Amino acid sequence: MLFSIDPDVAASGAPLELFLAAIHVDERERVSARIQNALDAGGDFAEEYRVVQRDGSVRWVHARGRCHLDEAGATVRFPGVVFDITERRRAEEELRKSNEELKRVNRELEEFAFVASHDLQEPLRMVNIYTQLILKVLGPQGGPLDQYAAFVQQGVTRMEALIRDLLSFSRTVQADELPVGSADLSVSLSQALSVLKTRIQENGAIIRIGFLPTVRGDEAQLVHVFQNLLSNALKYRKSDVAPDIQISAKMDGRHWIISVADNGIGFEPQYAERIFGLFKRLHKDDYPGTGLGLAICKRIVERYGGRIWADARPGDGATFHFSLLPKEAEWQ
């Protein structure tokens, strides 16, 4: 729908009042002020607002206008056009409500995972403690009883590891509320190496470290990324070769690409995406784990606007890459 306001008679208020008459009363003053500002300044006008039709129904419109000026710079004509955007606004409102509901459900799930993980630890400790007390009271037995107790202890140990990883995952999700700062990846890596120092020494691993940049992120969160990737490189090593792990970084477009390459057993390329899912594990029978480590890495990296992926072939090792924005990049 086209409209035109005549500035020559705007002082009387008639043309502007006729235009404003259909605008919802709650928005009339705002729209009127925007139009008057455009007329006074000889500028453009663009606004979204509600209008009330003759049957009383309310529609959303987008109005655009442009002042036409004379040689003296005064506005002589103000034509424009109005588009009905009701369906778009309804779709946006439904999407907003859906997003709010999804966020609410996610918060509840995160809180449940956090609380449940805490509450599950105490019963597990009790199971382990009383199993050992029963064996102590019964005295040396040997045979199946000791074997059953060992199975209980293995189950408890695995469940404790799963709970710890669930807590780590829930914390990475809750960290979405925290501000994004800058992270020196060399500091994050140093902390991860400190945590894994004993395992690195036990495996005789060689760690080769190249230049690492400062990126947008959180140093403490990115420690988890390096720790999980290095832990996997140590876990999935070849039995007859010392682990050789190389960590490097290069700039690619707007992102830094950080790579962690190893000389381990590798895996089939078809599993390169699957391994980042929750509880997704390869070599389940041969290697311990909960299947949450790479999911945690993925959650952290994506939170800071990056992505994570892997290249591998059986017997040829694996290389995990993740991308992060430079510290000076504008947050998108």
C-alpha positions as CSV (number, residue, x, y, z in Angstrom):
1,M,0.0,0.0,0.0
2,L,1.3,3.4,-1.0
3,F,1.0,6.6,1.1
4,S,2.0,10.2,0.8
5,I,2.1,13.0,3.4
6,D,2.0,16.6,2.2
7,P,4.3,18.7,4.3
8,D,2.7,21.9,3.1
9,V,-0.4,21.3,5.1
10,A,1.3,19.2,7.9
11,A,1.1,22.2,10.2
12,S,-2.7,21.8,10.3
13,G,-2.2,18.2,11.4
14,A,-4.8,16.8,9.0
15,P,-2.7,14.6,6.7
16,L,-0.5,13.2,9.5
17,E,-3.6,12.6,11.7
18,L,-5.3,10.7,8.9
19,F,-2.2,8.5,8.5
20,L,-1.9,7.9,12.2
21,A,-5.5,7.2,12.8
22,A,-5.2,3.6,11.9
23,I,-2.1,3.0,14.0
24,H,-2.6,1.1,17.3
25,V,-2.9,3.6,20.2
26,D,0.0,2.1,22.1
27,E,2.4,2.8,19.2
28,R,0.9,6.0,17.7
29,E,3.0,8.4,19.7
30,R,6.3,6.6,18.8
31,V,5.4,6.4,15.1
32,S,4.2,10.0,15.0
33,A,7.5,11.2,16.5
34,R,9.5,9.2,14.0
35,I,7.6,10.6,11.0
36,Q,7.9,14.2,12.3
37,N,11.6,13.7,12.8
38,A,11.9,12.6,9.2
39,L,9.9,15.5,7.9
40,D,11.9,18.0,10.0
41,A,15.3,16.6,9.0
42,G,14.4,15.7,5.4
43,G,15.5,12.1,6.0
44,D,14.1,8.6,5.6
45,F,11.5,6.8,7.6
46,A,11.4,3.0,8.4
47,E,9.3,1.5,11.2
48,E,7.4,-1.6,12.1
49,Y,4.1,-1.2,14.1
50,R,0.6,-2.4,14.6
51,V,-2.5,-1.1,12.8
52,V,-6.2,-1.6,13.7
53,Q,-8.5,-2.4,10.8
54,R,-12.1,-1.4,10.5
55,D,-13.3,-4.8,11.7
56,G,-11.1,-4.3,14.8
57,S,-8.5,-6.9,13.8
58,V,-4.8,-6.0,14.4
59,R,-2.1,-6.3,11.7
60,W,1.6,-5.7,11.7
61,V,3.0,-3.5,9.0
62,H,6.4,-2.3,7.9
63,A,6.3,1.3,6.6
64,R,9.1,3.0,4.6
65,G,9.2,6.6,3.4
66,R,11.6,9.1,1.9
67,C,11.5,12.9,1.9
68,H,11.8,14.7,-1.4
69,L,13.5,18.1,-1.0
70,D,13.4,21.3,-3.0
71,E,16.4,23.3,-3.9
72,A,16.4,25.0,-0.5
73,G,16.5,21.7,1.2
74,A,12.9,21.8,2.5
75,T,10.7,18.7,2.4
76,V,8.1,19.1,-0.4
77,R,6.8,15.5,-0.6
78,F,7.0,12.4,1.6
79,P,5.9,9.3,-0.3
80,G,6.2,5.8,1.0
81,V,4.9,2.3,1.0
82,V,3.4,0.0,3.7
83,F,3.9,-3.8,3.7
84,D,1.7,-6.2,5.7
85,I,4.2,-8.3,7.8
86,T,1.7,-9.9,10.1
87,E,2.5,-13.5,9.2
88,R,6.2,-12.9,9.5
89,R,5.8,-11.3,13.0
90,R,3.6,-14.3,14.0
91,A,6.2,-16.7,12.8
92,E,8.9,-14.7,14.7
93,E,6.8,-14.7,17.9
94,E,6.2,-18.5,17.7
95,L,9.9,-19.0,17.1
96,R,10.8,-16.8,20.0
97,K,8.4,-18.8,22.3
98,S,9.7,-22.1,21.0
99,N,13.3,-21.0,21.7
100,E,12.4,-19.8,25.2
101,E,10.7,-23.2,25.9
102,L,13.7,-25.1,24.5
103,K,16.0,-23.0,26.7
104,R,13.8,-23.7,29.8
105,V,13.8,-27.5,29.1
106,N,17.6,-27.5,28.5
107,R,18.1,-25.6,31.8
108,E,16.0,-28.2,33.6
109,L,17.9,-31.1,32.0
110,E,21.2,-29.5,32.9
111,E,20.1,-29.0,36.5
112,F,18.9,-32.6,36.6
113,A,22.1,-34.0,35.2
114,F,24.1,-31.9,37.7
115,V,22.1,-32.8,40.8
116,A,21.6,-36.4,39.8
117,S,25.4,-36.8,39.2
118,H,26.1,-35.4,42.7
119,D,23.5,-37.6,44.3
120,L,24.6,-40.8,42.6
121,Q,28.2,-40.5,43.9
122,E,27.4,-41.2,47.6
123,P,25.4,-44.5,47.0
124,L,28.3,-45.7,44.8
125,R,30.8,-45.1,47.5
126,M,28.6,-47.0,49.9
127,V,28.4,-50.0,47.5
128,N,32.1,-50.1,47.2
129,I,32.8,-49.6,50.9
130,Y,30.4,-52.3,52.1
131,T,31.5,-54.8,49.5
132,Q,35.0,-54.5,50.9
133,L,33.7,-54.7,54.5
134,I,31.7,-57.9,53.7
135,L,34.9,-59.5,52.3
136,K,36.9,-58.4,55.3
137,V,34.3,-59.9,57.7
138,L,34.2,-63.2,55.7
139,G,38.0,-63.4,55.7
140,P,40.1,-64.8,52.9
141,Q,37.8,-66.8,50.6
142,G,39.3,-66.9,47.1
143,G,37.4,-68.4,44.2
144,P,34.2,-66.8,42.9
145,L,33.5,-64.5,45.9
146,D,36.7,-62.5,45.3
147,Q,35.9,-62.5,41.6
148,Y,32.4,-61.2,42.2
149,A,33.7,-58.4,44.5
150,A,36.2,-57.4,41.8
151,F,33.3,-57.2,39.3
152,V,31.5,-54.9,41.8
153,Q,34.5,-52.7,42.2
154,Q,35.0,-52.5,38.4
155,G,31.4,-51.5,38.0
156,V,31.7,-48.8,40.7
157,T,34.9,-47.4,39.2
158,R,33.3,-47.2,35.7
159,M,30.2,-45.6,37.1
160,E,32.2,-43.0,39.1
161,A,34.1,-42.1,35.9
162,L,30.8,-41.8,34.0
163,I,29.4,-39.5,36.7
164,R,32.6,-37.3,36.6
165,D,32.3,-36.9,32.9
166,L,28.5,-36.1,33.2
167,L,29.4,-33.4,35.7
168,S,32.0,-32.0,33.3
169,F,29.5,-32.0,30.4
170,S,26.8,-30.3,32.4
171,R,29.3,-27.6,33.5
172,T,30.3,-26.9,29.9
173,V,26.6,-26.4,29.1
174,Q,26.1,-24.2,32.2
175,A,29.1,-22.1,31.1
176,D,27.0,-20.6,28.3
177,E,25.9,-18.0,30.8
178,L,29.5,-16.8,31.3
179,P,31.1,-14.0,29.3
180,V,33.5,-14.9,26.6
181,G,37.1,-13.7,27.1
182,S,40.5,-14.5,25.7
183,A,42.5,-17.6,26.2
184,D,46.2,-18.3,25.8
185,L,46.2,-21.8,24.4
186,S,49.8,-22.4,25.5
187,V,48.6,-21.9,29.1
188,S,45.7,-24.2,28.6
189,L,47.9,-26.9,27.1
190,S,50.5,-26.5,29.9
191,Q,47.8,-27.2,32.5
192,A,46.5,-30.2,30.6
193,L,50.1,-31.6,30.3
194,S,50.5,-31.1,34.1
195,V,47.4,-33.1,34.8
196,L,48.5,-35.9,32.4
197,K,52.2,-35.8,33.4
198,T,52.3,-39.3,35.1
199,R,50.5,-41.0,32.2
200,I,52.8,-39.3,29.7
201,Q,55.8,-40.5,31.6
202,E,54.5,-44.1,32.0
203,N,53.9,-44.4,28.3
204,G,57.2,-42.8,27.3
205,A,55.2,-40.3,25.1
206,I,56.9,-37.7,23.0
207,I,55.0,-34.4,22.9
208,R,55.9,-31.9,20.1
209,I,54.5,-28.5,20.6
210,G,54.4,-25.7,18.0
211,F,53.2,-22.1,18.3
212,L,49.9,-21.7,19.9
213,P,47.9,-18.4,19.7
214,T,45.6,-16.5,22.0
215,V,42.0,-17.0,21.0
216,R,38.5,-16.1,22.0
217,G,37.5,-18.5,24.8
218,D,38.2,-19.5,28.3
219,E,41.5,-21.0,29.4
220,A,40.0,-23.3,32.0
221,Q,37.4,-24.7,29.6
222,L,40.0,-25.2,26.9
223,V,42.2,-27.2,29.3
224,H,39.4,-29.9,29.1
225,V,39.7,-29.9,25.3
226,F,43.5,-30.5,25.3
227,Q,43.2,-32.9,28.2
228,N,40.6,-35.1,26.4
229,L,42.5,-35.1,23.1
230,L,45.8,-35.9,24.7
231,S,44.2,-38.6,26.9
232,N,42.8,-40.2,23.8
233,A,46.1,-40.1,22.0
234,L,47.7,-41.9,25.0
235,K,44.9,-44.4,25.3
236,Y,44.7,-45.4,21.7
237,R,48.4,-45.9,21.2
238,K,50.0,-48.8,19.4
239,S,51.3,-51.5,21.8
240,D,54.8,-51.6,20.3
241,V,55.4,-47.9,19.6
242,A,55.8,-45.0,22.0
243,P,53.1,-42.3,21.5
244,D,54.3,-39.4,19.4
245,I,51.9,-36.5,19.6
246,Q,52.3,-33.2,17.7
247,I,50.3,-30.1,18.5
248,S,50.3,-27.2,16.1
249,A,48.2,-24.2,14.9
250,K,47.7,-22.4,11.6
251,M,45.6,-19.5,10.5
252,D,42.8,-20.4,8.0
253,G,40.6,-17.5,6.9
254,R,39.1,-15.9,10.1
255,H,39.9,-18.9,12.4
256,W,42.9,-20.5,14.0
257,I,43.0,-24.2,13.3
258,I,44.6,-26.2,16.2
259,S,45.6,-29.8,15.4
260,V,46.5,-32.6,17.7
261,A,48.1,-35.5,15.7
262,D,49.2,-38.9,17.1
263,N,50.7,-42.1,15.7
264,G,48.2,-44.4,17.4
265,I,45.8,-47.1,16.1
266,G,43.6,-44.6,14.3
267,F,40.0,-45.5,13.2
268,E,37.8,-45.9,10.1
269,P,37.1,-42.6,8.5
270,Q,33.3,-43.4,8.5
271,Y,33.3,-42.9,12.2
272,A,34.8,-39.4,12.1
273,E,31.5,-37.7,13.0
274,R,30.0,-40.4,15.2
275,I,32.7,-40.2,17.8
276,F,31.7,-36.7,18.9
277,G,28.2,-37.9,20.0
278,L,27.3,-38.5,23.6
279,F,28.3,-42.0,24.8
280,K,29.7,-42.9,21.3
281,R,32.8,-45.0,21.6
282,L,34.9,-47.1,19.4
283,H,36.9,-50.2,20.6
284,K,34.5,-50.6,23.5
285,D,35.8,-54.0,24.6
286,D,39.5,-53.1,24.4
287,Y,39.7,-49.6,25.9
288,P,38.0,-48.1,29.0
289,G,36.0,-44.9,28.8
290,T,32.6,-43.3,29.1
291,G,32.1,-41.9,25.6
292,L,31.7,-38.3,26.9
293,G,35.2,-36.9,26.4
294,L,34.9,-35.8,22.7
295,A,31.3,-34.7,23.3
296,I,32.7,-32.3,26.0
297,C,35.3,-31.1,23.5
298,K,32.7,-30.4,20.9
299,R,30.4,-28.6,23.3
300,I,33.2,-26.3,24.5
301,V,34.6,-25.5,21.0
302,E,31.2,-24.8,19.5
303,R,30.4,-22.5,22.4
304,Y,33.2,-20.2,21.3
305,G,32.1,-20.1,17.7
306,G,34.4,-22.9,16.4
307,R,34.0,-26.5,15.3
308,I,35.9,-29.8,15.8
309,W,36.6,-32.7,13.5
310,A,39.0,-35.6,13.0
311,D,41.0,-37.3,10.2
312,A,42.1,-40.9,10.7
313,R,42.8,-44.2,9.1
314,P,43.3,-47.6,10.8
315,G,46.9,-48.1,11.8
316,D,47.9,-44.6,10.7
317,G,47.1,-42.6,13.8
318,A,44.5,-39.8,14.1
319,T,44.5,-36.0,13.9
320,F,41.9,-33.9,15.7
321,H,41.4,-30.4,14.6
322,F,39.4,-27.6,16.2
323,S,38.9,-24.0,15.1
324,L,38.6,-20.9,17.2
325,L,38.4,-17.2,16.5
326,P,41.4,-14.9,17.2
327,K,41.1,-12.9,20.4
328,E,40.7,-9.6,18.5
329,A,37.9,-10.9,16.2
330,E,34.5,-9.5,16.7
331,W,32.0,-11.9,18.2
332,Q,29.4,-12.9,15.6
